[in-house]
């Protein structure tokens, strides 16, 4: 139980930021859709932390969530560095 709880606490936030960030960046009109996505952040964060307890063991929770977080941030970095995603000013 401690493994799942610590995975939820330490990896839930960055994974939620990644999910909401991708949704906001991939929207067609970032100026009008960013605020609603940010308002949904808390709901996404709670959902991610809740889904952590669906894993069979704490080790699996840590491995899957850390793998998703690293892969997601690597993909985000690649998309921004290649110019495929831009932040609207």
Secondary structure in CASP SS format (residue, H / E / C, confidence):
PFRMAT SS
TARGET T0000
AUTHOR 0000-0000-0000
METHOD secondary structure of the structure
MODEL  1
X C 1.00
X H 1.00
X H 1.00
X H 1.00
X H 1.00
X H 1.00
X H 1.00
X H 1.00
X H 1.00
X H 1.00
X H 1.00
X H 1.00
X H 1.00
X H 1.00
X H 1.00
X H 1.00
X H 1.00
X H 1.00
X H 1.00
X H 1.00
X H 1.00
X H 1.00
X H 1.00
X H 1.00
X H 1.00
X C 1.00
X C 1.00
X C 1.00
X C 1.00
X H 1.00
X H 1.00
X H 1.00
X H 1.00
X H 1.00
X H 1.00
X H 1.00
X H 1.00
X H 1.00
X H 1.00
X C 1.00
X H 1.00
X H 1.00
X H 1.00
X H 1.00
X H 1.00
X H 1.00
X H 1.00
X H 1.00
X H 1.00
X H 1.00
X H 1.00
X H 1.00
X C 1.00
X C 1.00
X C 1.00
X C 1.00
X C 1.00
X H 1.00
X H 1.00
X H 1.00
X H 1.00
X H 1.00
X H 1.00
X H 1.00
X H 1.00
X H 1.00
X H 1.00
X H 1.00
X H 1.00
X H 1.00
X H 1.00
X H 1.00
X H 1.00
X H 1.00
X H 1.00
X H 1.00
X H 1.00
X H 1.00
X H 1.00
X H 1.00
X H 1.00
X H 1.00
X C 1.00
X C 1.00
X C 1.00
X C 1.00
X C 1.00
X C 1.00
X C 1.00
END
